[in-house]
Amino acid sequence: MVGFTICFDRLGGGLPLLEQVGLYYQDFPMVRKSIATAALTKVIGLEIYLSTAVVDLLQHSTNWLPNNINAGLLDNVYWTLNIVTLLNFGYFLVCASLNRNQSKHGIDESVTTEVSNR
C-alpha cells in the first residue's frame, strides 16, 4: 500500500512540473524563458526545504515518526502527503483549464518578439 502512495505522490508532483516548463516555452517571450526556467529551479529548492519542515512538524506534533522507525506509523504520513498532493493536483487541473495558449488565440508572435527586442 505504501508503494501506491509513493507512486501517486510522484505523479502528482511531476505532471504539473512538465506543464510549467511547457507553459514557459510556449507562452513566454524569448527574453523571459530562461528567467522563468531559473525561477522554476528555485521553486524546486523551496519545495525540498518545505518538505523537510513538514517532516519536522509531523515529528514534533504527532507520534507517527519516532526515532525507532519500526514503531512509527508511516502509512499515516504517506496518506497525509497524498491528501496534500491530491489538493495540489486539483489546483493544477483548475489552473490548466483556465490557461489559454496565446498562439492558439490569435496573438501574433511577431508582435511580441518585436516588442521584446526593443
C-alpha positions as CSV (number, residue, x, y, z in Angstrom):
1,M,0.0,0.0,0.0
2,V,2.9,2.4,0.7
3,G,4.1,1.8,-2.9
4,F,0.8,3.1,-4.3
5,T,1.0,6.2,-2.2
6,I,4.6,6.9,-3.2
7,C,3.7,6.4,-6.9
8,F,0.7,8.7,-6.6
9,D,2.8,11.3,-4.9
10,R,5.4,11.3,-7.7
11,L,2.8,11.5,-10.4
12,G,1.1,14.4,-8.7
13,G,4.4,16.3,-8.3
14,G,5.8,15.5,-11.8
15,L,2.9,16.3,-14.1
16,P,2.5,20.0,-13.1
17,L,6.3,20.4,-13.4
18,L,6.2,19.3,-17.0
19,E,3.2,21.5,-17.7
20,Q,5.0,24.5,-16.2
21,V,8.0,24.1,-18.4
22,G,5.8,23.7,-21.5
23,L,3.9,26.9,-20.5
24,Y,7.2,28.8,-20.2
25,Y,8.4,27.7,-23.6
26,Q,5.1,28.2,-25.4
27,D,3.7,31.4,-23.9
28,F,6.6,33.5,-22.6
29,P,8.5,35.9,-24.7
30,M,12.1,34.9,-25.7
31,V,13.6,37.2,-23.1
32,R,11.8,35.7,-20.2
33,K,12.1,31.9,-21.0
34,S,15.5,31.4,-19.3
35,I,14.5,33.6,-16.3
36,A,11.3,31.5,-15.8
37,T,13.2,28.3,-16.1
38,A,15.8,29.5,-13.5
39,A,12.9,30.5,-11.2
40,L,11.5,27.0,-11.5
41,T,14.7,25.5,-10.1
42,K,14.4,27.9,-7.2
43,V,10.9,26.7,-6.6
44,I,12.1,23.1,-6.6
45,G,14.7,24.0,-3.9
46,L,12.0,25.7,-1.9
47,E,9.8,22.6,-2.1
48,I,12.6,20.4,-0.8
49,Y,13.1,22.9,2.1
50,L,9.4,22.9,2.9
51,S,9.2,19.1,2.7
52,T,11.8,19.0,5.5
53,A,9.8,21.4,7.5
54,V,6.7,19.2,7.1
55,V,8.5,16.2,8.3
56,D,9.8,18.1,11.3
57,L,6.3,19.3,12.0
58,L,4.9,15.8,11.9
59,Q,7.7,14.5,14.1
60,H,7.0,17.2,16.8
61,S,3.2,17.2,16.6
62,T,2.4,13.5,16.2
63,N,3.9,10.2,17.2
64,W,3.9,9.0,13.6
65,L,7.7,9.4,13.1
66,P,9.5,8.4,16.3
67,N,13.3,7.7,16.5
68,N,12.6,4.0,16.2
69,I,11.1,3.8,12.7
70,N,9.7,0.3,13.3
71,A,7.4,1.7,15.9
72,G,6.2,4.6,13.7
73,L,3.1,5.0,11.6
74,L,4.5,5.7,8.2
75,D,1.2,4.9,6.5
76,N,-0.4,7.9,8.2
77,V,2.4,10.2,7.0
78,Y,2.1,8.9,3.4
79,W,-1.7,9.3,3.4
80,T,-1.3,12.9,4.8
81,L,1.1,13.7,2.0
82,N,-1.2,12.1,-0.6
83,I,-4.1,14.3,0.6
84,V,-1.9,17.4,0.1
85,T,-0.8,16.1,-3.3
86,L,-4.4,15.5,-4.3
87,L,-5.2,19.1,-3.4
88,N,-2.2,20.3,-5.3
89,F,-3.2,18.2,-8.4
90,G,-6.8,19.6,-8.2
91,Y,-5.4,23.1,-8.1
92,F,-3.2,22.3,-11.1
93,L,-6.3,21.0,-13.1
94,V,-8.2,24.2,-12.3
95,C,-5.3,26.4,-13.4
96,A,-4.7,24.2,-16.6
97,S,-8.4,24.6,-17.5
98,L,-8.2,28.3,-17.1
99,N,-5.0,28.7,-19.1
100,R,-5.2,29.9,-22.7
101,N,-2.4,29.3,-25.1
102,Q,-1.5,32.6,-26.7
103,S,-0.6,31.2,-30.0
104,K,-3.9,29.4,-30.3
105,H,-5.9,32.6,-29.5
106,G,-4.8,34.8,-32.3
107,I,-1.9,36.6,-30.6
108,D,0.7,37.3,-33.3
109,E,4.2,36.1,-32.0
110,S,6.0,38.6,-34.4
111,V,4.5,41.5,-32.5
112,T,5.5,40.1,-29.1
113,T,9.0,39.3,-30.4
114,E,9.3,42.8,-31.9
115,V,8.3,44.5,-28.7
116,S,10.7,42.4,-26.7
117,N,13.6,43.3,-28.9
118,R,13.3,47.0,-28.2
